[in-house]
Amino acid sequence: MCERTERGVDVADRWHALDHALVGALPMAALYRLALRRWRPDVARLRAA
């Protein structure tokens, strides 16, 4: 998934981990949350502080 061009990596090294988080982890977390809300609404409900 991490592609290299003739100039180097496609994402600057300092932003590389953030790129992985935004592209992979956040969408998966959102899908998990949606599934959890459907199958276990009592668990997925946000607690009031």
C-alpha positions as CSV (number, residue, x, y, z in Angstrom):
1,M,0.0,0.0,0.0
2,C,2.8,2.4,0.7
3,E,4.0,3.4,-2.8
4,R,7.3,4.8,-3.8
5,T,7.9,7.2,-6.7
6,E,11.1,8.3,-8.2
7,R,11.1,11.1,-5.6
8,G,10.7,8.8,-2.7
9,V,7.6,7.8,-0.7
10,D,4.2,9.3,-1.7
11,V,3.6,10.6,1.8
12,A,6.2,12.5,3.7
13,D,7.8,10.4,6.5
14,R,6.5,12.6,9.3
15,W,2.9,12.2,8.1
16,H,3.2,8.5,7.2
17,A,1.6,7.2,10.4
18,L,-1.2,9.8,10.3
19,D,-1.9,8.8,6.7
20,H,-2.3,5.2,7.8
21,A,-4.6,6.2,10.6
22,L,-6.8,8.3,8.4
23,V,-6.9,5.9,5.4
24,G,-7.3,2.7,7.4
25,A,-8.1,2.9,11.1
26,L,-10.7,5.6,11.1
27,P,-13.0,4.1,8.4
28,M,-12.7,0.7,10.1
29,A,-13.5,2.2,13.5
30,A,-16.6,3.9,12.0
31,L,-17.8,0.6,10.4
32,Y,-17.3,-1.1,13.7
33,R,-19.3,1.6,15.5
34,L,-22.1,1.3,13.0
35,A,-22.2,-2.5,13.4
36,L,-22.1,-2.2,17.1
37,R,-25.0,0.2,17.2
38,R,-27.1,-2.2,15.1
39,W,-26.3,-5.4,17.0
40,R,-25.7,-4.1,20.5
41,P,-27.3,-0.7,21.0
42,D,-26.9,-0.9,24.8
43,V,-23.1,-1.1,24.4
44,A,-22.8,1.4,21.6
45,R,-24.7,4.1,23.4
46,L,-22.4,7.0,24.5
47,R,-22.6,7.6,28.2
48,A,-23.6,11.0,29.5
49,A,-20.8,12.7,31.5
